Amino acid sequence: MLHRRHRHLNAAHANGAMALDARFLLGLADNTALSAWTNRTGSNDPAQATGANQPKWRASVLNGQPAVQFDGAASPNQDYLSLASFAVSQPFSVVALFISSGKASYLFDGDGAANRVIVGYTLSSGSSFGYLGMFAGTIVEEASDTANAWVLAESYFNGASSTQRRNGVQTLSGNSGSTNMASLRLGERYSNISNSTQMNGYIAAFAILRSPSAALRKRVQHAMALSFKRSCS
């Protein structure tokens, strides 16, 4: 019998634009550099051809489960995975389980100057260090420092009705803008790269859902938490 959490994650794969899960990078030795992270929806694997920029798969990071490590190094040796063309129209939801010690680090950005969609810490000119925010033309941010702790974040991009949840609890709402995703850079900021904007930590799982219902968004958050032995309200 298929466990409930796997049924819900399979629903994310069926309805999603992206489903990355470190547990399904099979047959790897600890500390293996990744040239790509397999997208379980069946296409569009974020990739990195340059060895010095490849993040590493680590076998036991979060409650005995694996995660992908981004080292936080500055250019030209920064770790990131990217897709130069990756179109997702609003409304869409990004669900991620991650940790980064960088109080101005980016979970993801666009992979080009146009149509940038972002989730990361301290998006608003460094005035609120460690505040997790989202951007699709306009910045909206939380009101507390959550950097350097594991976070299950769900960022729902829906124009003026955008919301963000942390560990299942809504932490902000507002207008994040109407920009649609056109590309993806996972683990760093696209421009003005420095140590402070690099992810220095781990991503255990990352999903993007197209036009998701509220029920599906909730199910995927809970399934991701259960898969890595975390709680979610």
N, C-alpha and C positions, 0 to 999 in steps of 0.2 A: 504493500500500500504506500502511495506517495505521501510523504510528510507534508503537512499543511504549508510550511514555509517554502518548500520547493514548488508546490502548486502555485503559490503567489508569486514567486520569483519567475516561474515559467510564464505566468501572465504578463509580467513585465517584459520578458523577452518577446512575447507575441505582439505586444502593443507598443514596444519601445523602439527608439532610434538607437539606443546603446545600452548594453548590459555588460559591465566589466566586473569580474569577481576573481580575486586572487586565489581562491580555493580551487578554481578550475584551470589554473595554469599547471597542468599535470606533468609529472616526470622530470621536474626541474630540481637541481641541487640548490641548497641554500646559497644565496649571494650570486645567483645567476643574473647576468645583464640581459635586459629585455630589448630586443629589436622591435617588438610589437606586443600589444596586449590584446588577446583575442576577444572580439566583440561577439557575445553569445547570441545576438540577433541574426548573425550570419554574414555580415559584411561590415566594411568600414572599420578596420582595426586601427586604432591610433598607433603610430609607428615612430621609430627613431633609427636612422641608418648609421649615425655617427657613434662609434663606440664610447667615446668620452662623455656623451650626452645621454647614455642609456641608464634608466633607473634599474634597480635590482629587485628581484623576487627574494623575499625573506620567508623562511619556512615557518617560524613560530614567533608571532609578534603580539597579537591581540587574543588573549584567552586561549593560547595554544593554536591559533589559526594564522594563516599566512597573510602577508600584505606586501605591497610594492613600495619600495623605499626610494625617495627623492632626496638627494644629498644636500641641497641648499647652496651648492657652489655657485660662484659668480661666472659670468661669461668669460671665456668661451667654453667652459666645462660644465655648464649647468645641465641638470637632468630634466628632460621633458619628453612627452609623446605628443604627436600632432596629426591632424588631418587638414590638408590645405583646402579641401572642399567638403563641407558637411552641412547640409541645409536642413534646418528644423524651424518651422514657423510657430509663432505663438498662437494659442497657449501651449506651453510645455513645462515639464517639471524635471528638475535635476535633483537626484537623491544620491548622497555620498556619505560614506563612513570614512573619516580621515582624522589625522592629527598633524599639526605643523607648529614648530616652536617659533617660527617667524611671525612677529606681530603685524607685519605688513605683507605677508605672503599671499600668493594667488593660488587658489585651487585650480582654476582654469581661466582662460581668456580666449579670444579669437586668435587665429593663426595668421592674421593680416590686419592692416590698418582699418579696413572697412567692416562694418557690421559686427562690431565687437560686443560680445555678451560675456559677462564676468561674474564669478563668485570668488570672494577673497576677503582677507582682513585689511582694514584701514584703507578703504578706497577713497575716502574724502580727505586728501591732502595731509595725511598723517596726524590729524587732530584728535583721533579717537583710536589709539593703538590697541589692536587686538579685537576690534569690533567687527564681526562678520557681516558682510554686506553683499548686495547684488546690483547689477548694472546692465541695462539694455538701452542705454541712452541717458538715463537718469540714475543717480546713486541713491539707494536706500540702505540704511545700516541699522543693526541692532544697537542696544544701549549698554552693553557690558562686554568686558574682556573675556573671551573664551579661547584665546590662542593657547597652545601648549597643553591641550586636553583633547581626548577623543571626542569627536562630535559626529552625531548622525544628523546631517542637515538636509532639509528639503527646501529648495528654492523654486517657487512656482511663478514663472514668468507669464504674466497676463495683463500687461499694460497697467492701467490705473488700479487694477484689482490684484496686483502682485502680492504674494505673501512669502514669509520664510518661517520654517519650523526647525527647532533644534531639539533632538531627542523626543519628537512627537508633539512638542508644545509650541504654539505659534508665538514667535518673538518679534515679528514686525509685519506691517502691511503698508502699502503705499504704491506710488506710481514709479516703477523701475524703467519706464520707457517702452517703446513699441518695436525696437529693433529685433529682427529675426536672426537666429544663429546661421552663420554662413561657413564657419570653419571652427576648429577646436585646437587649442594648445593646452595640454594637461600638465600641471605642475609648475607653471611659471607665467609671468606677465609677458605679453608680446613685445612691448617696447620699454625703453628705459630700464633695462635689465640690471639688477644689482643683487647682492646677497640678500638684501631685505625683502625683495619681491619674489624670491625663489621659495618653493615649498621645501622646507627642511623637516621631513617627517615621512608619513606613510599614508597611502590610500589602500583600504581593504576592499572596497567595492564602490562602483560608480554607475549610475543608471540615468538615462534620459528617456522620458515618457512623452509621447505625442498626444496632445488633446486628452489628457487623462481625466477620468471622473474623480471626484473627491474620495470615493470608496477605494478605487485602485491606488491612488496616491497613499492612502493610509495603509493599505495592505502591503505595499512594497516597502514602506518604511519599517513596518513591524517585521516583515520577513527578513529584511537585511539585518535588523537588530538581533533577531533570534539566531540567524545563521552564524553570527560572531559572538553569541552568548552575551548580548547586551540587552538592556531594558529600553523600552520605548513607550511613552504614555499614549 
